[in-house]
Amino acid sequence: MPLTIRTEADWTAWVIAEARRSGWIAAHFRPARTASGSWSTPVQGDGKGYPDITAAHPNRPPLFAELKMPGKKPTREQVRWLDTLAADPRVSVAVWYPTDIEEIRWWLSWDGVDAAAPLPGRWYP
């Protein structure tokens, strides 16, 4: 059965499930509807634009991934977070689209043996 990703929630769930299958632990902080009907993610500090996925693996650098649906691009605040995180060479940072599924599967399960293999597209920096 082919994979169907129709919404950002589907996309997020797929990435988290795929990360877990490859030995990662992953977190996504979802916004909640407030009493006034707007959406808010409870966070202190500079939370606006924080990447969708934060993941850790015992043998790999920490991963921060912004998940986008086709036709969408990171916001200015998201780019600020991604650029700041990407300045640290010990951190993996990416913008992933559903079209990157096969590369993401490869990257999440990569054991470091094939160091010449390309990383998924739309990576930062």
N, C-alpha and C positions, 0 to 999 in steps of 0.2 A: 504494500500500500504506500503511495507516495506521501511525502511529508507536506502538510498544508499549514502554512502560517498565514493567518488572516489579520491578526491584530498584534499590537505591540505586546499585549499580555501573553499571547501564544509564543511570540518570539522570545520573550524573557523566560518563560517556562521551559522552552526548548534548550536555551543556552545553559540554564541552571542544571537541568537534567543531564545534558551532555557533559558538563563539567564534573558533576558527581560521578558519572560513569567512568571518568578518567582519573578519579582519585583526588579531585579538588573539593574544597568546601567553598561555597559561594553564597553571597548575600545580595539581596536587592531590597531597597527601602521604598515601599509603596506609599504614595500619597493617600490621604483619607479625606472624605467629604466632611467639611465643617458644618456646624449648626446653621450657618448662613447659606449653605449650598455650594460654596466654593471648595477648591481642592487645596490641601496643604500637607506638606511632609514635615513633621515635627523634628526640627534640627536646630542646633545653636551654631553660631559662627557663620562661615561662608558656605552654607549648604547648597545654595542655588547653583545648579549646573553640575553637581557632584555626579560622577559616572554611575550608570545604571547597575553595573555588576562590579563587586569587589570579590576577588577570589584568591585563595591561598592553596598551595600544594607543598608537601614536605620536601620536594626536590626541585622546585621551580621558583623563579622570581614571582612576587605578588603580581596579580593581574587586575587592571582597571579597564573595563570595557563600556563604551557608550553604545547602546543598541538603537539602531535606526531602521525605520521602514523605508521601502523604496521611495525616492523623491524627497526625503527629508535629510536635512543637514544639521550638524551640531550648532547649537546656539553660541553666542559670544561667551556666555558664562561657562558652557561646557568646554569650549575650546580653551578657555583660560585654565580650567582644571586639567585637561588633557596635556596641554603644553607644559604646565608646571610639573605634573607627574612624570612626563616623558624626559624631563631634564635629568632625572636620576637613572643612570644606566642599569641599576639593579631592579628596575620595575618594568613590567610589560604594560603597554597602553595601546588600546585599539578602539576604532569605530567599526562595528560589525553590522552588516546588512544580511538579510536572509539569503541573498545570492552568494554569500561567503561560506555557506554551510560545510561544504567538503573541506575547505581549507581550515575552518575552525575545528572540525573533528580531528584533522591531522595535527593541528597545533596543540590542542588540549591533550592529546595522547602522545605527543612527541617525547621521545626518550633521550634526545640529544645526540643520537648516533649519526643521523644524516644532517650535519650542521649546515650543509650547503642548500638545503631545501628552502624554498621561499616562505616567508611569513604571510599570513592572510593580508589581503589588500586593505587599504585605508588605515594603515597603522600610523601612529604618531611616533616620533617626529616625521 
